[in-house]
Amino acid sequence: MALLATRAWGPAGAGGARSARDGRPVALLVHGVTSSSRTWWRVGPALAERGFAVLAVDLRGHGSSPRVEHGLGPAELAADVTETVAAELGPSLDGPPAVDLLVGHSLGAMVALALLAGRPRFANRLLLEDPPGARSIDWGELATGIEHDTDRARREPAALRAEMERDNPSWVPGEAERRVTDLAECDGATIAGAVRRGLAFDLAAQAATVDQPVLLVLADEAAGSSLLGEDRTALVGAVRDGTTRVLPAGHSVHREALPAYLAAVDEWLAATRS
């Protein structure tokens, strides 16, 4: 296991996750592949405004977390997250403290499901944002894209940023800059190798074991969702206590359609408040 780099949002002037908590419910955010905690730069403050102490992690091989040569499967990454939350928020008598809201985007959604498979009471509520379907993605093509994009982010960041801004008109200013920085920081070769070898997971089977309320925030299939066809049908059908919202956005819904994303979250949080 590895202790991960983190980012926290909470009351003004809070110096970290523990101080940001201040009696508040905790929201834990887990990013997608080749991203980092930086991707939550708008979501984190928005959740803090809604009363959460927000903690986001950089998965191993990403952001400021340790570089590795192996251990990039969902179960290994989930173990890192568990250890890091315990270190950041303090241990409890029966293991790491439960968080109120666990959020995972893409790879982060896979990690969140793996985490709950090992520690079913870790979180009170689960938000899965456009998790990838095993049959929805050409994993070899994705690996090649990771190698290409991370290399370009290091060699020609300005040109890549300009292309992203041109190709993603819905992104707010600053989004492309953060995306390029994430790509440049992550261990592209190691991540691509893990993706190319295959990540063993079964979204529907894992989701079927989750007892907590689940919000599925899915991208539109035609706009670039990574959860398509049979994979999508299987996951939606497997969730026991689930709410599904399909938003007019591509794979990174929180990046492309934040107002609609937060509106869906607000409605669901109100409906699942204990």
GIHU-V849318 format. One record per backbone hydrogen bond with DSSP energy under -0.5 kcal/mol. CO is the residue of the C=O (numbers start at 0). NH is the residue of the N-H. E is the energy in kcal/mol with one decimal. If there is no record, write none. Layout:
co->[CO;CO]
nh->[NH;NH]
e->[E;E]
This chain:
co->[4;6;8;10;15;16;17;20;24;25;25;26;27;28;29;31;35;36;37;39;41;42;43;44;45;46;47;50;51;52;53;54;55;56;56;58;60;61;65;72;73;74;75;76;77;78;79;80;81;82;83;84;85;89;91;94;98;99;100;100;101;102;103;104;105;105;106;107;108;109;110;111;112;113;114;118;121;123;124;125;125;126;126;127;127;128;132;132;136;137;138;139;140;141;142;143;144;145;146;147;148;149;150;150;151;155;156;157;158;159;160;161;162;163;167;171;173;174;175;176;177;178;179;180;181;185;186;187;188;189;190;191;192;193;197;198;201;202;203;205;206;206;212;213;213;214;214;215;215;216;217;219;219;219;220;223;225;227;227;228;229;230;231;232;233;234;240;242;244;244;246;246;248;250;251;251;252;256;257;258;259;260;261;262;263;264;265;266;267;268;269]
nh->[57;55;53;13;19;20;21;23;52;99;100;54;102;56;104;34;38;39;40;43;45;46;47;48;49;51;50;24;53;26;8;28;6;30;58;61;186;64;60;76;77;78;79;80;81;82;83;84;85;86;87;88;89;96;94;91;123;124;27;102;126;29;128;107;108;109;110;111;112;113;114;115;116;117;118;121;98;212;101;127;214;103;128;129;216;105;135;136;138;141;142;143;144;145;146;147;148;149;150;151;152;153;153;154;155;159;160;161;162;163;164;165;166;167;170;174;177;178;179;180;181;182;183;184;185;187;190;191;192;193;194;195;196;197;199;200;205;206;207;208;209;239;125;215;242;127;216;217;244;129;246;222;223;224;223;250;132;230;231;232;233;234;235;236;237;238;213;215;217;246;219;248;219;252;254;255;256;260;261;262;263;264;265;266;267;268;269;270;271;272;272]
e->[-2.5;-3.0;-2.9;-2.3;-2.8;-1.5;-0.9;-3.6;-2.7;-1.4;-2.2;-2.8;-3.2;-1.7;-2.3;-1.6;-1.8;-1.6;-1.5;-3.2;-1.6;-2.6;-2.2;-2.3;-0.8;-2.0;-1.7;-0.6;-0.6;-2.5;-2.2;-2.5;-2.4;-0.6;-0.6;-2.2;-3.0;-2.1;-2.3;-2.5;-2.4;-1.8;-1.7;-2.1;-2.5;-2.2;-2.5;-2.6;-1.9;-2.0;-2.5;-2.8;-1.6;-0.6;-1.4;-1.1;-1.9;-1.2;-2.9;-0.5;-3.0;-2.3;-3.0;-2.6;-0.9;-1.5;-2.3;-2.4;-2.1;-2.2;-2.5;-2.2;-1.7;-1.3;-2.3;-2.1;-2.7;-0.6;-2.4;-0.5;-2.6;-2.4;-0.6;-0.7;-2.4;-2.5;-1.1;-0.7;-1.1;-2.4;-2.2;-2.1;-2.2;-2.3;-2.1;-2.3;-2.9;-2.4;-1.6;-2.3;-2.3;-0.9;-0.5;-2.2;-3.1;-2.0;-2.6;-2.2;-2.0;-2.4;-2.4;-2.0;-2.7;-1.4;-1.9;-2.1;-1.8;-2.2;-2.6;-1.9;-2.4;-2.2;-2.4;-2.0;-1.7;-1.7;-2.4;-2.7;-2.1;-2.0;-2.3;-2.7;-2.0;-1.2;-0.6;-0.6;-2.4;-3.0;-1.9;-1.3;-1.5;-0.5;-2.3;-0.6;-2.3;-2.7;-0.7;-0.8;-3.1;-2.2;-2.5;-0.8;-0.7;-1.3;-0.9;-0.6;-3.1;-1.4;-1.1;-2.4;-2.6;-2.1;-2.5;-2.0;-1.3;-1.3;-2.8;-3.2;-2.8;-0.6;-0.7;-2.5;-2.1;-1.5;-0.8;-1.8;-3.0;-2.4;-3.0;-2.0;-2.1;-2.1;-2.9;-2.2;-2.0;-3.0;-2.2;-1.6;-1.6;-0.6;-0.5]
